[in-house]
Amino acid sequence: MTKLTLQALNRATLHRQWLTTRHEATPLQALEHLVGMQAQSPQAPYVGLWSRLADFNPTELSTLLETRAAVRGSIMRATIHLMSSRDFLAYRALFQPRLDREIYQNQTYGRHHLDGLDIPAVLAAGQARLAESPATPTQLRTHLAPLFPNHPPASLAHAIRCLLPTLQTPPRGLWHQGSNPTLTTADLWLNTPITPNPNPAPLILRYLNSFGPASIQDTQTWSGLTHLSEVFPHLPLRTYTSPTGQILYDLPDTPLPPEDLPVPVRFLPEYDNLLLSHQDRTRFIPDATRKQLALTEILTRGAALHNGQVTALWKLHPKALEIQPITKLAKATRAALESEARQLLAFAAPESTHEVKFLAP
C-alpha cells in the first residue's frame, strides 16, 4: 500500500478543491463539485468561489438563491451550508440523526428544556406557521410560546430549525445584502419533499472526489455522520496510508498531482470547508501553527494559504484588509500575499479605498 506524504495529500486536496488554478465553471457546478459550502457567515461562499473560479460574478450566485436553484440550510455537521437545491433534497435526510443530536444534546436549547414536550405537536405547529409564510426565529417563538407555555420559546424554535428540513430564504445570503435569518422548509420552498432514506455511498464518493484521499474518520468529521466504517468496505475504492499509518481511501481512477505542483496564494473565507473537513488537518495546518493558534481562531477569520499551508489570517475591515502573519514572513511571501489581497479587494470592495495592512505576527 503506497504511503503518501503530507505534501502529496496537500497537493491532491488543493487540486480537487480547485485551489491550484481557478476553474472555468459556473457557480452551480462549483457548489455541486464541492458538495456544498459552509455558509453560516452569509458572505463567505462568495470569497470561497472567487478563490476557485475564473471570472466569478457574485450576482450569479445570488441569482441561484433567488431562483431557488441553490439553498442555504442545516445539513452537514448540523451547520448552515449553501448547496444546490437538488443536492439538499437528495441528502438532507441522511443528516437528521446529527440534527437530532444537536437538539437533545444542546446545552442552551436542549436537554431538560425539552422534557415532557410533545415534539410531533411542536413540529406540526411550526410547519403550519411556516406554511403561512417564512418566519424569523423571533416570529416562530412568538407563535409557539402560547401553544407550549411550559417550555422556553427559544428551545421550541430551535427544535423547528433542526427537526424540520429548514432553509433560510433570501435576502439572507445575497451578495452585499444582510438580513436576519428567515426560515421555511424545503418542501414549501422547493415544492418537493426531501428524499427519504438516501444511500450514503454516492455522497462518500463525492466527498473523496473533492477532499480525498481521506480516512473514514475524515469523512465523518466532514459530514457529522457516524458508522461509516460499515459503508466503506462495500465501495470500489483504492487505499493509501497516511504519514502516520492511517488508511486513506480514494476513488480508484483519480490520479494524484505531482507533489511539487506549484500552488498560488489563496485567500479562504471564514469557516471554509477545506479546513473543516478532515479529522487530521496537518495537510494544511502545520503542527507548529496548531500549537500556536486554536482552530476556532483560524476558522473565525479568513485563512491565507501560501505554498498550500495556512500562513496568515485575514479580515476585511471598513478601511483595510488586515493580514496577520502566523510567523515572520519572507519578503517574497509577504509580496505574494499582498498581491492576492489587492485582487480580493478589487472583487469584494471595488469602490472602496481600502489598504492592505500587515499586523505583527
N, C-alpha and C positions, 0 to 999 in steps of 0.2 A: 504494500500500500504506500503510495507516494506521500512523503511528508512535505507539507507546504510551510514556507517561511512566512513571517508576518508581512514582509514586503510583498510576497505573492498574493496573500489574502487582501492586502490593502489595494493593490492594483486591480485585482479581479472585481472587488466590490465597487470601487470607484468607477470602473469601466461600465459595469452593469447599471450603476446609478446615473449614467450619462454625465459624469463629472470629469471625465478625461477630455471630452470635447463636447461642445454644445451641439445637440441633435436637431435635425430638420424634422420636426414632428409637431402635431397640434397639441394644445393643452389637454384635450381629452385623451389622446393617445398616451401622453405622458402620465396622466393620472392612472390610467389602466396599467401601463408598464410598471409603475411604482407601487401598484396595489394600494393606491390612496396616499394621502399626505396628512401628517398630523397638523391639526388646524385649530387648536384651542386658542392660539393667537391668530385672529382672523386674517391679518395681512401676511403672515409668514409664508403661506404657499406661493404667493406672488414672487417673493425673493427666491424661494426654492426653485421655482420654474425658470426664473430669469437666469439662474446659475446653470441650468440644464438644457435650455432650449435656445436655438438660434432665432434671432428676430422675434422674441416673445413679446406679444402685445397683451398687456394685462386686461384690456377690455374684453378680449376673447374669453378669458377665464370668468369674468363677471357675467358675460352673456350665457355661459354654460349654467351658472346658478339661476339666472333669471328665466331661462327657458326650461329649467328642470332636467337638463341633461347631466348635471352634477349636483350633488347634495352635500351638506355638512351634517353629520350625525354621530352619535355614540356607537363605537364598534370596537376595533382592536384596543386591547388594554383598557376598555371602558372609557376611552377618551375620544374627543371630537376629532374626526377625520374628514377630509374633503375627498370624495370618491365619485366615480361615475355612478349615475343612478342605477345602471344595470348591475354593477358590482355590489352596491349596497343592498339591493333587493336580493341578489343571489346568495350573499354570505352573511347578512345580518343575524339570521337565526343561529348560526354557529356560536355566536358570542354571547347569547343570552345567559349561559351559566356564569360567565365572567361578570356580566352586568348584575346578575342576581347577587353575587358576592359583594359587589360594590354597594348594594343596598344593605344587606344584612350584616356586613362587617364594618360598615362605615361608622366611625366614632361619632361624627357630628349628627348624621341624619338617621342612622340605622339602629341596630341593637335594640335596646329596651324601648326606643321611641315607637317601634312597630309592634310591640307585644299586644296581642289581642285584636289586632287590626284585621278587618275583613279585606284582604288585598284584592280579590276579584271585584268587590264592590267599589273600591277606590279606583281601580283601572277602568271600570265601566263608567264611573262618574267623570274621570279625566277624559276618556275617549269621547263621551257625549259633549263635554265642553269644547274640545278641540274640533269636533265636527261642526260647531258653530262658526269658528274662526281660529286661526293660530293665536296662541296666548303666551304672554310672558310668564316667567315663574311667579311673579307677583300676582298676576291675574289668576293663575292656577291656585295659588294659596288662598286667594280671596274666595274662589269658587268652592274649594274643597273644605275649608275650615268649618263652616257651619254644618256640613254634612257629617263630619267626623270630629266633633268638638273635643274629644279626649286625647287627641294626638297633635303634635306640633305641625302647623301648616307647612313649614319648610320640608319636613320629612315626607309629607304627603306629596308635595310637588316633586321631590327628588325621586320618589317611587315611580311617578309617572314618567319622568325623564329616562329612567333606567329600564323599567319593566315593559314599557311600550317601545316600539321601534321609532323613536322620535327623531325629528330633523329640526335644524334651525333654518328658518326661512330668510330670504333676502328682505331688507338690505344688509343684514348681517353677513359679513364675508365678501362684500363687493369692494372693488378697488377704491381706496381712499374714501370709503364711507364707513361710518360707525353707527351702531345701534345696539340696543340691548337684545339678548337672545330672545327670539320668539319661536315657540315650538308648535309643531304639528306632527302627524305621524306619516310614515312612508305611504301607507295605503291611501290616506287622504290627499297627500301632496302629489303623488305619482299615479294615483288611480290604479294601483297594482299592489297586491299583497306581497309581503316578503316570501321568499321560497322556504317552505317548511323542510326541516331535516336535511340540509345540504350536506354533500360529501366534502370533507375537509381536504381530500387528496389534491384536487386541482389548485386549491389555494396554497398548499405547501409547495407545489411545483412552481407556482408563480412567485412565491417568496424566494425560492432558491434562484430563480431566473433574475431577480433584481437585487438580492442581498447575499447570494452564495459565493463560495462554498460556506456552509454553515452547519452547526450541530443541531441536534434535536432541542437542546436547551436554548440555543439561539432562537429557533423558530418559536418556541413557547414564550420567550421574552418578548419577541416582536408582537405576537398575536394576543397573548394573555390566555391562550388555550392550554389545556392540560392533557395528559395521557397520549401525547402524540407518538410516544415510543410504540404504541400499538398500531400506528398507521404507517410509519416509515418502512418497516420491513416488507410491506406489500407494494412499495413504489419502485419503479425502474430507475434506480439511482446508481451513480458511481460513488466511491468513497476515497477520501484522503485522510491524513492525520494532521492535526494542528501541531505547532511547535511544542505544545505541552503533552502531546499524545492523544488528544481527544479525537474521536471520529467525526469527520466532517462529511456532509453529503452534498451532492451536486447533480445537476442534470447530466445525463450520460454523454450528450453530444455537444456540450458547451465548452469551447476551448478557453484556456486561461491566457490572458495577455502576457507579454513579456514582463518579467519582474522589473526591468529597468525602463519600463514605459514612462516617458516624461509626463508629468501632470501639471496643469496650471494652478495658480491660486484660485480658490473658490471661496465665496462667502456664503455660508449657510445661515438660514434664519434660526430663531429660537425654536427649540423642540424639533429640529429636523430629524426625520426617521433614520437617516444614516447613522446617527449617534445613539439611537434608542433601540435598535433592532437586533442587537447581539448581546448575549449574556457576557461574553468576553469581548470587551471593546478595545483591547490593546492594538488591534489592527489600525485604529485611528487615533487613539488617545494613549500616548506612551505612559509607561509606569510612572515616570517622574512627574508627569502632568497630573495623573490621577492622584498621586500622593499630595500634590500641592493644592489642587482645586477639587472641591466637591463636585460630583456630577451635576447636581442641581444648579450650581453656579455656571457651569458650561452651557447647560440646556436653556436656562432662562435668559441668556444673552445669545447673540449670534456667535457662531464659531467661524474663524477664518482658517482655511486649510492651506498650508504651504508644504509642498512635496508630499501631499496626501495626509499630513498629520495636523491635528489641532495645534496651531501655533500661537494664536491670539484670539481674544474675544472682542466683539464689536457691538456698538449700539448707536442707533441713529437718534440724535437729539435735535431740538428745534434749529440749532445753528451749526451743528458739527456732527460729523460721523467720527465717533471716538473709537480708537483701536487700542486695546490694552494687551501688549505682548505678554506671554506667559514667562518667557525668559528674554534675556538681551538678544536683540536681533542683529544679524549681519546686515551690512549696508544693502546688499543685493536683495535680501529677503524683505527688508523694510521698503525698498523701492517697488518690489513686485506687489506687496500688499497695498501700498498707496495707489498704484496704478489701477488695480482692480476696484479699490474703494471709490475712486473717482468715476469709474464706469458704473458702479452701483448707484452713486449719487445722481448721475445723469439719467438713470432709469427711475429711481424712487422719488427724487425731488428735483426734476429738471428746471423748475422755475426758481429755485432757491439760490442762496449764496452760501451754502454750507462749506465748511472747510473740513479737511481731513486732519484730525488731531490725534497724535500718538501720546498715550499716557505712559507712565513709568511701569516697568514690569512689576 
